[in-house]
Amino acid sequence: AIGTRWRGGGAIADGGVAAEMWSEVMGSLLPLMLADDSAPVRASAISTVALLPASGVHRDAFAKCLEHVWTAARPGDSKDSAVRAAGVKTLGLLSHLPANEGDVQFLIRASDAVDRCSRDAFVAVRIKAAFALSNLCQKCHVLQEKASTEYLRHHAGLTLMRLADF
């Protein structure tokens, strides 16, 4: 449906068409892929969340997709190791979104997920956890240097210290 509907010359540049496309991706296509029986399909869908628009009219749809990422990054069935790896990697990427700029809770939750995934039995999950760790450390370091409030600087520092203990 998406490929045939928006294939025309330059149609994506039209803000209304692009908004409709993202609505369909986040409202129909991505939930279908997240519910697929195949772990690689779900892992690909989880990775896609890092590329979605997180603000504006898509905020609610993005929030629903983000919950799938949080769920994916939890320890679970060994058949879902690809999904866990994609979930933790996506959290690392999402730490750099402007929407998460001053979100201390995001940093705390993401560091919890990295901690759990860094101890996973599957090396692919641990590799993605290391990737997410580097992203979170970079974000915390930047926040420590440039945060607008003492509260944010303090929590960025605490999160950075906790990440250093992994």
Disulfide bonds with the S-S distance in Angstrom:
none
